[in-house]
Amino acid sequence: MYRKAKEEICQKDRLIKELQAELEQKKRIIIRANTERFLDREDGRAYPGRSRSEVRKKGRLHLNEDGKGKGGRKSGTRNYSQMDLEELAKGNDVISNDCLNEMKASHPDWEFVRFDERTSYVVTRVRAHIVVHKVITPGYLATRPDRTSAIVSAPSLSVINHSFAGAGLLSDLVTMKYVFGVPPHRYRLWLQREGIHVGLRTVYGWLESVADLCRPVYDEMKSGLGSLGFPVYHIDETYFKIVDFVKEGRENSYMFMLSGEKPDKKVKLYMSSKDRRTDLLLPILKGYRGKLTVDGYAGYDRFAGDIGIQYCLEHLKRRFVDIAKTLTDSRKETSASFRAVKLIDKILANEKAIAEKRLTPEETVCERGDRGKPCGNQQRG
């Protein structure tokens, strides 16, 4: 009896080892099918009854809808391995994805031996929700030493007077609108689903109140841009419509955007204007001695002098193109304007190739300057 049981155990151990070996072999084949796009004849034997072409096609189905696939991941593209899922999972419940009880219930005559387990991750979204707190604010009648009286109480927990919107709700509203582009009417619909029934005018009122709270920061940014030491500012403008101004007969208003970047800080400043005049930039750039990168709009030429003006190459190219269009075919090849167009096209193509490499700012400078030379302390970056 003992010998028979021992033989059965040994037989099951051999079976488990064979299954493990087969599993590992198929794992390696799947990895090769998805990365190298290649299967040899030996790989095909692990899938009896199926040709190598069928196995390859099966491994490529996730790449394209037509199932043909393309070779390899493009250089520089991201994948999930660049996220530290192990770190993000710390402190959260570990999910047991075990089918043993289910299998025992459906196959009571089977025997199960646990021989392996694998670790994976699943990312879920916890539904954002509203939490309402009841606030009790006591009022006190205070008597001063001189026997005069005063009524005192704690200030409102909302940053907006006479409002129940807390700082957390307001910051979420601002983030959703200005970072993720969620329109206020959709945010209002979400509030309604959570039981908070407010009008659209109230939501816009919250946004205006937050803007008023942030105005001192905005004014400080405007007054200090000229002295922050940014070597280059980029300025551009675009038109948009404001209903009240359209009613006054002004079809388009304008939004100016000024941005600058240094290794230790960045700045972006938006300024609205009824017209395209650059007068609103005069107090902001007072005392600035760096450079401005602008398009071909002549309104920025007024800053030339103490401030260096450099034009966007794409806009600069248009001026040379306008000249080249007036030339005959025989004169184009020898004209300076036509050579400038070709040179700018070459520079822009090079910039596009550099952008596709996803380099750091230091590596980008090196790539532009010393092509073919390694970046580092030994070579100029």
MISE-512790 format. One record per residue (C-alpha): residue in three letters; z, y, x; residue number from 1. Coordinates in steps of 0.1 Angstrom, whole numbers, plus 5000, padded with zeros to 4 digits. Layout:
<lumvexs>
LUMVEX   residu     up   north   east   num
LUMVEX      ALA      Z       Y      X   NUM
...
</lumvexs>
This chain:
<lumvexs>
LUMVEX   residu     up   north   east   num
LUMVEX      MET   5000    5000   5000     1
LUMVEX      TYR   5009    5024   5028     2
LUMVEX      ARG   4978    5015   5048     3
LUMVEX      LYS   4956    5021   5017     4
LUMVEX      ALA   4971    5055   5011     5
LUMVEX      LYS   4967    5064   5047     6
LUMVEX      GLU   4931    5055   5047     7
LUMVEX      GLU   4925    5076   5016     8
LUMVEX      ILE   4942    5106   5033     9
LUMVEX      CYS   4921    5101   5064    10
LUMVEX      GLN   4889    5099   5043    11
LUMVEX      LYS   4898    5131   5024    12
LUMVEX      ASP   4905    5149   5057    13
LUMVEX      ARG   4871    5139   5070    14
LUMVEX      LEU   4855    5151   5038    15
LUMVEX      ILE   4873    5184   5040    16
LUMVEX      LYS   4862    5189   5076    17
LUMVEX      GLU   4826    5181   5066    18
LUMVEX      LEU   4828    5206   5038    19
LUMVEX      GLN   4842    5232   5062    20
LUMVEX      ALA   4815    5226   5087    21
LUMVEX      GLU   4788    5229   5060    22
LUMVEX      LEU   4804    5261   5047    23
LUMVEX      GLU   4805    5277   5081    24
LUMVEX      GLN   4769    5267   5087    25
LUMVEX      LYS   4757    5282   5055    26
LUMVEX      LYS   4777    5314   5062    27
LUMVEX      ARG   4759    5317   5096    28
LUMVEX      ILE   4725    5312   5078    29
LUMVEX      ILE   4733    5338   5052    30
LUMVEX      ILE   4742    5363   5079    31
LUMVEX      ARG   4710    5356   5098    32
LUMVEX      ALA   4689    5358   5066    33
LUMVEX      ASN   4704    5393   5058    34
LUMVEX      THR   4703    5408   5093    35
LUMVEX      GLU   4677    5390   5115    36
LUMVEX      ARG   4653    5382   5086    37
LUMVEX      PHE   4646    5349   5103    38
LUMVEX      LEU   4653    5312   5095    39
LUMVEX      ASP   4643    5283   5117    40
LUMVEX      ARG   4635    5248   5106    41
LUMVEX      GLU   4671    5237   5114    42
LUMVEX      ASP   4685    5263   5090    43
LUMVEX      GLY   4663    5250   5063    44
LUMVEX      ARG   4678    5215   5065    45
LUMVEX      ALA   4711    5229   5052    46
LUMVEX      TYR   4694    5237   5019    47
LUMVEX      PRO   4678    5204   5009    48
LUMVEX      GLY   4649    5206   4984    49
LUMVEX      ARG   4642    5243   4993    50
LUMVEX      SER   4617    5256   5017    51
LUMVEX      ARG   4626    5282   5044    52
LUMVEX      SER   4605    5308   5027    53
LUMVEX      GLU   4625    5304   4995    54
LUMVEX      VAL   4658    5307   5014    55
LUMVEX      ARG   4645    5339   5032    56
LUMVEX      LYS   4634    5354   4998    57
LUMVEX      LYS   4667    5346   4983    58
LUMVEX      GLY   4685    5364   5011    59
LUMVEX      ARG   4664    5395   5007    60
LUMVEX      LEU   4667    5400   4970    61
LUMVEX      HIS   4694    5426   4974    62
LUMVEX      LEU   4672    5448   4996    63
LUMVEX      ASN   4644    5457   4972    64
LUMVEX      GLU   4637    5452   4936    65
LUMVEX      ASP   4605    5434   4944    66
LUMVEX      GLY   4624    5410   4967    67
LUMVEX      LYS   4602    5416   4997    68
LUMVEX      GLY   4628    5433   5018    69
LUMVEX      LYS   4624    5454   5050    70
LUMVEX      GLY   4635    5445   5085    71
LUMVEX      GLY   4670    5456   5096    72
LUMVEX      ARG   4692    5485   5086    73
LUMVEX      LYS   4678    5519   5096    74
LUMVEX      SER   4695    5534   5126    75
LUMVEX      GLY   4724    5557   5118    76
LUMVEX      THR   4729    5547   5082    77
LUMVEX      ARG   4764    5541   5070    78
LUMVEX      ASN   4780    5510   5056    79
LUMVEX      TYR   4814    5500   5043    80
LUMVEX      SER   4826    5489   5077    81
LUMVEX      GLN   4831    5525   5086    82
LUMVEX      MET   4858    5528   5060    83
LUMVEX      ASP   4892    5515   5069    84
LUMVEX      LEU   4897    5495   5037    85
LUMVEX      GLU   4927    5477   5052    86
LUMVEX      GLU   4945    5510   5058    87
LUMVEX      LEU   4935    5523   5023    88
LUMVEX      ALA   4949    5491   5007    89
LUMVEX      LYS   4984    5495   5022    90
LUMVEX      GLY   5011    5499   4997    91
LUMVEX      ASN   4989    5487   4968    92
LUMVEX      ASP   4993    5454   4950    93
LUMVEX      VAL   4976    5424   4965    94
LUMVEX      ILE   4954    5406   4939    95
LUMVEX      SER   4954    5368   4939    96
LUMVEX      ASN   4920    5357   4930    97
LUMVEX      ASP   4929    5320   4925    98
LUMVEX      CYS   4910    5297   4903    99
LUMVEX      LEU   4932    5266   4908   100
LUMVEX      ASN   4950    5267   4874   101
LUMVEX      GLU   4917    5273   4856   102
LUMVEX      MET   4900    5244   4874   103
LUMVEX      LYS   4929    5220   4868   104
LUMVEX      ALA   4928    5229   4831   105
LUMVEX      SER   4891    5222   4828   106
LUMVEX      HIS   4891    5192   4852   107
LUMVEX      PRO   4924    5174   4849   108
LUMVEX      ASP   4911    5143   4866   109
LUMVEX      TRP   4901    5162   4898   110
LUMVEX      GLU   4923    5165   4929   111
LUMVEX      PHE   4925    5198   4948   112
LUMVEX      VAL   4934    5205   4984   113
LUMVEX      ARG   4937    5240   4996   114
LUMVEX      PHE   4919    5243   5029   115
LUMVEX      ASP   4908    5279   5033   116
LUMVEX      GLU   4911    5314   5020   117
LUMVEX      ARG   4891    5346   5026   118
LUMVEX      THR   4902    5382   5024   119
LUMVEX      SER   4880    5408   5007   120
LUMVEX      TYR   4885    5441   4990   121
LUMVEX      VAL   4877    5456   4956   122
LUMVEX      VAL   4878    5493   4949   123
LUMVEX      THR   4888    5503   4914   124
LUMVEX      ARG   4893    5537   4897   125
LUMVEX      VAL   4926    5545   4881   126
LUMVEX      ARG   4919    5566   4850   127
LUMVEX      ALA   4929    5602   4855   128
LUMVEX      HIS   4953    5612   4828   129
LUMVEX      ILE   4973    5641   4815   130
LUMVEX      VAL   5011    5642   4818   131
LUMVEX      VAL   5029    5666   4795   132
LUMVEX      HIS   5065    5677   4804   133
LUMVEX      LYS   5089    5694   4780   134
LUMVEX      VAL   5105    5723   4798   135
LUMVEX      ILE   5139    5737   4789   136
LUMVEX      THR   5144    5772   4803   137
LUMVEX      PRO   5179    5786   4797   138
LUMVEX      GLY   5184    5823   4793   139
LUMVEX      TYR   5215    5840   4806   140
LUMVEX      LEU   5232    5872   4797   141
LUMVEX      ALA   5244    5885   4830   142
LUMVEX      THR   5270    5912   4834   143
LUMVEX      ARG   5269    5933   4866   144
LUMVEX      PRO   5300    5947   4884   145
LUMVEX      ASP   5293    5981   4868   146
LUMVEX      ARG   5296    5963   4834   147
LUMVEX      THR   5259    5967   4826   148
LUMVEX      SER   5241    5937   4812   149
LUMVEX      ALA   5208    5920   4819   150
LUMVEX      ILE   5190    5889   4805   151
LUMVEX      VAL   5178    5865   4832   152
LUMVEX      SER   5159    5832   4831   153
LUMVEX      ALA   5137    5812   4855   154
LUMVEX      PRO   5100    5822   4857   155
LUMVEX      SER   5074    5801   4839   156
LUMVEX      LEU   5063    5769   4856   157
LUMVEX      SER   5027    5778   4850   158
LUMVEX      VAL   5011    5802   4875   159
LUMVEX      ILE   4994    5819   4845   160
LUMVEX      ASN   5016    5839   4822   161
LUMVEX      HIS   5020    5826   4786   162
LUMVEX      SER   5001    5794   4794   163
LUMVEX      PHE   5010    5757   4795   164
LUMVEX      ALA   4984    5750   4822   165
LUMVEX      GLY   5002    5738   4853   166
LUMVEX      ALA   4991    5743   4889   167
LUMVEX      GLY   4979    5707   4891   168
LUMVEX      LEU   4957    5710   4861   169
LUMVEX      LEU   4942    5743   4872   170
LUMVEX      SER   4934    5730   4907   171
LUMVEX      ASP   4917    5700   4892   172
LUMVEX      LEU   4897    5722   4869   173
LUMVEX      VAL   4886    5744   4898   174
LUMVEX      THR   4877    5714   4919   175
LUMVEX      MET   4857    5698   4892   176
LUMVEX      LYS   4837    5729   4885   177
LUMVEX      TYR   4831    5744   4919   178
LUMVEX      VAL   4831    5712   4941   179
LUMVEX      PHE   4817    5685   4918   180
LUMVEX      GLY   4797    5708   4894   181
LUMVEX      VAL   4813    5696   4862   182
LUMVEX      PRO   4806    5722   4835   183
LUMVEX      PRO   4837    5737   4817   184
LUMVEX      HIS   4826    5724   4783   185
LUMVEX      ARG   4826    5688   4797   186
LUMVEX      TYR   4860    5693   4812   187
LUMVEX      ARG   4872    5706   4778   188
LUMVEX      LEU   4858    5673   4762   189
LUMVEX      TRP   4879    5653   4787   190
LUMVEX      LEU   4910    5673   4778   191
LUMVEX      GLN   4904    5666   4741   192
LUMVEX      ARG   4902    5629   4748   193
LUMVEX      GLU   4936    5632   4764   194
LUMVEX      GLY   4950    5650   4733   195
LUMVEX      ILE   4949    5685   4747   196
LUMVEX      HIS   4928    5705   4722   197
LUMVEX      VAL   4919    5739   4736   198
LUMVEX      GLY   4889    5761   4730   199
LUMVEX      LEU   4861    5766   4756   200
LUMVEX      ARG   4871    5803   4759   201
LUMVEX      THR   4906    5792   4769   202
LUMVEX      VAL   4891    5770   4797   203
LUMVEX      TYR   4870    5799   4810   204
LUMVEX      GLY   4901    5821   4807   205
LUMVEX      TRP   4920    5797   4830   206
LUMVEX      LEU   4891    5799   4856   207
LUMVEX      GLU   4892    5837   4854   208
LUMVEX      SER   4930    5838   4859   209
LUMVEX      VAL   4927    5815   4889   210
LUMVEX      ALA   4900    5838   4904   211
LUMVEX      ASP   4924    5868   4899   212
LUMVEX      LEU   4952    5849   4917   213
LUMVEX      CYS   4928    5841   4946   214
LUMVEX      ARG   4914    5877   4948   215
LUMVEX      PRO   4938    5888   4976   216
LUMVEX      VAL   4926    5859   4998   217
LUMVEX      TYR   4889    5868   4989   218
LUMVEX      ASP   4895    5905   4998   219
LUMVEX      GLU   4911    5895   5030   220
LUMVEX      MET   4882    5874   5040   221
LUMVEX      LYS   4857    5901   5032   222
LUMVEX      SER   4877    5927   5053   223
LUMVEX      GLY   4882    5905   5083   224
LUMVEX      LEU   4848    5888   5088   225
LUMVEX      GLY   4837    5914   5114   226
LUMVEX      SER   4866    5907   5136   227
LUMVEX      LEU   4869    5869   5134   228
LUMVEX      GLY   4847    5863   5164   229
LUMVEX      PHE   4820    5842   5149   230
LUMVEX      PRO   4790    5844   5173   231
LUMVEX      VAL   4764    5839   5144   232
LUMVEX      TYR   4765    5845   5107   233
LUMVEX      HIS   4739    5830   5084   234
LUMVEX      ILE   4730    5851   5053   235
LUMVEX      ASP   4708    5843   5024   236
LUMVEX      GLU   4705    5854   4988   237
LUMVEX      THR   4692    5838   4955   238
LUMVEX      TYR   4686    5852   4921   239
LUMVEX      PHE   4703    5841   4888   240
LUMVEX      LYS   4707    5854   4853   241
LUMVEX      ILE   4739    5869   4838   242
LUMVEX      VAL   4736    5871   4800   243
LUMVEX      ASP   4754    5905   4797   244
LUMVEX      PHE   4731    5921   4824   245
LUMVEX      VAL   4700    5906   4807   246
LUMVEX      LYS   4710    5924   4775   247
LUMVEX      GLU   4712    5956   4795   248
LUMVEX      GLY   4675    5950   4807   249
LUMVEX      ARG   4683    5936   4841   250
LUMVEX      GLU   4664    5903   4843   251
LUMVEX      ASN   4678    5890   4875   252
LUMVEX      SER   4711    5893   4894   253
LUMVEX      TYR   4717    5881   4929   254
LUMVEX      MET   4742    5859   4948   255
LUMVEX      PHE   4746    5865   4985   256
LUMVEX      MET   4761    5838   5007   257
LUMVEX      LEU   4774    5844   5042   258
LUMVEX      SER   4785    5815   5064   259
LUMVEX      GLY   4798    5811   5099   260
LUMVEX      GLU   4811    5782   5120   261
LUMVEX      LYS   4831    5778   5152   262
LUMVEX      PRO   4846    5746   5167   263
LUMVEX      ASP   4880    5755   5152   264
LUMVEX      LYS   4871    5772   5119   265
LUMVEX      LYS   4844    5777   5092   266
LUMVEX      VAL   4839    5804   5067   267
LUMVEX      LYS   4817    5807   5036   268
LUMVEX      LEU   4817    5838   5014   269
LUMVEX      TYR   4799    5843   4981   270
LUMVEX      MET   4792    5878   4968   271
LUMVEX      SER   4775    5886   4935   272
LUMVEX      SER   4754    5917   4930   273
LUMVEX      LYS   4734    5933   4902   274
LUMVEX      ASP   4704    5938   4925   275
LUMVEX      ARG   4690    5926   4958   276
LUMVEX      ARG   4702    5956   4979   277
LUMVEX      THR   4723    5947   5009   278
LUMVEX      ASP   4747    5976   5005   279
LUMVEX      LEU   4776    5952   4997   280
LUMVEX      LEU   4773    5938   5033   281
LUMVEX      LEU   4779    5971   5050   282
LUMVEX      PRO   4817    5971   5048   283
LUMVEX      ILE   4819    5934   5055   284
LUMVEX      LEU   4798    5935   5087   285
LUMVEX      LYS   4814    5968   5100   286
LUMVEX      GLY   4823    5963   5136   287
LUMVEX      TYR   4805    5930   5140   288
LUMVEX      ARG   4786    5926   5172   289
LUMVEX      GLY   4772    5891   5169   290
LUMVEX      LYS   4739    5878   5155   291
LUMVEX      LEU   4726    5874   5120   292
LUMVEX      THR   4703    5846   5110   293
LUMVEX      VAL   4682    5857   5080   294
LUMVEX      ASP   4650    5850   5062   295
LUMVEX      GLY   4621    5874   5061   296
LUMVEX      TYR   4636    5898   5036   297
LUMVEX      ALA   4633    5934   5049   298
LUMVEX      GLY   4666    5944   5035   299
LUMVEX      TYR   4684    5928   5065   300
LUMVEX      ASP   4665    5949   5090   301
LUMVEX      ARG   4690    5978   5084   302
LUMVEX      PHE   4716    5958   5105   303
LUMVEX      ALA   4694    5957   5136   304
LUMVEX      GLY   4710    5975   5166   305
LUMVEX      ASP   4745    5965   5175   306
LUMVEX      ILE   4738    5933   5155   307
LUMVEX      GLY   4711    5910   5167   308
LUMVEX      ILE   4687    5898   5140   309
LUMVEX      GLN   4671    5863   5144   310
LUMVEX      TYR   4647    5850   5117   311
LUMVEX      CYS   4646    5816   5102   312
LUMVEX      LEU   4617    5798   5118   313
LUMVEX      GLU   4603    5786   5085   314
LUMVEX      HIS   4601    5822   5073   315
LUMVEX      LEU   4588    5835   5106   316
LUMVEX      LYS   4560    5809   5105   317
LUMVEX      ARG   4548    5824   5072   318
LUMVEX      ARG   4539    5857   5090   319
LUMVEX      PHE   4518    5840   5116   320
LUMVEX      VAL   4502    5819   5089   321
LUMVEX      ASP   4492    5850   5070   322
LUMVEX      ILE   4475    5863   5102   323
LUMVEX      ALA   4458    5830   5110   324
LUMVEX      LYS   4443    5829   5075   325
LUMVEX      THR   4423    5860   5083   326
LUMVEX      LEU   4407    5844   5113   327
LUMVEX      THR   4375    5824   5115   328
LUMVEX      ASP   4376    5788   5127   329
LUMVEX      SER   4361    5797   5160   330
LUMVEX      ARG   4388    5823   5167   331
LUMVEX      LYS   4418    5803   5154   332
LUMVEX      GLU   4421    5780   5184   333
LUMVEX      THR   4424    5808   5209   334
LUMVEX      SER   4446    5831   5187   335
LUMVEX      ALA   4483    5837   5195   336
LUMVEX      SER   4492    5834   5159   337
LUMVEX      PHE   4476    5800   5155   338
LUMVEX      ARG   4494    5787   5186   339
LUMVEX      ALA   4527    5801   5173   340
LUMVEX      VAL   4522    5782   5140   341
LUMVEX      LYS   4516    5750   5160   342
LUMVEX      LEU   4546    5756   5182   343
LUMVEX      ILE   4570    5763   5153   344
LUMVEX      ASP   4557    5731   5135   345
LUMVEX      LYS   4566    5712   5167   346
LUMVEX      ILE   4600    5727   5169   347
LUMVEX      LEU   4608    5719   5132   348
LUMVEX      ALA   4595    5683   5136   349
LUMVEX      ASN   4619    5680   5166   350
LUMVEX      GLU   4648    5694   5146   351
LUMVEX      LYS   4641    5669   5118   352
LUMVEX      ALA   4641    5640   5143   353
LUMVEX      ILE   4674    5652   5158   354
LUMVEX      ALA   4690    5655   5123   355
LUMVEX      GLU   4680    5619   5115   356
LUMVEX      LYS   4700    5607   5145   357
LUMVEX      ARG   4733    5621   5130   358
LUMVEX      LEU   4745    5635   5163   359
LUMVEX      THR   4777    5655   5169   360
LUMVEX      PRO   4772    5693   5175   361
LUMVEX      GLU   4777    5687   5213   362
LUMVEX      GLU   4751    5659   5213   363
LUMVEX      THR   4727    5681   5193   364
LUMVEX      VAL   4729    5709   5218   365
LUMVEX      CYS   4722    5684   5246   366
LUMVEX      GLU   4693    5669   5227   367
LUMVEX      ARG   4677    5703   5222   368
LUMVEX      GLY   4683    5714   5258   369
LUMVEX      ASP   4680    5686   5283   370
LUMVEX      ARG   4658    5660   5267   371
LUMVEX      GLY   4661    5626   5283   372
LUMVEX      LYS   4693    5634   5302   373
LUMVEX      PRO   4727    5618   5292   374
LUMVEX      CYS   4753    5640   5276   375
LUMVEX      GLY   4787    5642   5292   376
LUMVEX      ASN   4808    5661   5318   377
LUMVEX      GLN   4783    5653   5345   378
LUMVEX      GLN   4754    5668   5327   379
LUMVEX      ARG   4751    5700   5308   380
LUMVEX      GLY   4755    5695   5270   381
</lumvexs>
